Amino acid sequence: MSLNTVSVPNTLSEALSRKEWKNAMREEMDALEKNKTWEIVDKPKGKNLVGCKWVFSLKYKADGSLERYKARFVAKGYTKTYRVDYQETFAPVAKMNTVRILLSVQPTLIDNFNNMMSRMLFYTAIYKKRST
């Protein structure tokens, strides 16, 4: 398939009318369930629920051919008010560059720590020997 032959659905009913989009939605729901993205709880009194929506897109290969249909189930967080509907947010996401930097610096930090500990033990041994 080329760039112009497939259209991205604008509504849920459009997506549900095509087998490819249904499969993409099923893959997304399976991944969310597998990762235990949420848990069902009772709604706290006086709090509003966060709505959700589907976002559809197409992923293409470098040569312009269609790689896959992509469906994401996302929260409509933009409808909430801080300290009214929620108190804090937490997103455990690290950029790959940050992980690479930490992994590249880690051996140096360990070497420096080991050198410092060796010196400390050496000087402690000398001090104990002189004080006895």
Helices and strands as residue ranges (DSSP letters): H 12-16, H 19-34, E 52-60, E 66-75, G 77-79, H 96-131
